[in-house]
């Protein structure tokens, strides 16, 4: 009988704690020692544009990216050694509306005994945000101009660019002069840099290629 009463009282207090947890305005989550979300309140889920149930099992440091990787390494080492300090990590994340927010995650190890592997009570403080910026459309160039720019980015000379495009060297020079005038580029190096910045050439690709947004 006493055991049943104790269990009933424990369930009652658990339900009250969960109700309070859900009503806290600050984003809060409980994670395991590896950072996987065990429980999250609606405020935390709202920062990720989802519901509390869908956050379960997600890595909190994938949801909120640390601004310095060394912070996380120090915390992981401290937890491995069972240190029970409060840990703080500067983070940034993408809000549901597209704006980039930044703030601080605070993690407190909690457990019933010192020997038990702790869980982490994680709280998020929002410090501010940078407005979402729409990506400007790629600068429109002709297929010949785009091909010449890709060849220049790969180190081609005017003569080689002429052979590859079927133009004369004067034709290649004509296109380059037009582009330099339009983009206010002082030399070919700057011209290629502008082509990447304006989205004409695809970033992170070798050999250089025309962006998919450009006509082929």
Buried (B, 14 or more C-beta within 10 A) or exposed (E): EEEEEEEEEEEEEEEEEEEEBBEEEEBBBBBBBEBBBEBBBBBBBBBBEBEBEEBEEBEBBEBBBBEEEEBBEEBBEBBEEBEEEEBBBBBBBBBEEEBBBBBBBBBBBEEEEEEEEBBBBBBBEBEEBEEEEEEEEBBEBEEBBBBBBBBBBBEBEBEBBBBBBEBEBEBBBEBBEEBBEEBEBEEBEEBBBBBBEBBBBBEEEEEBBBBEEBEE
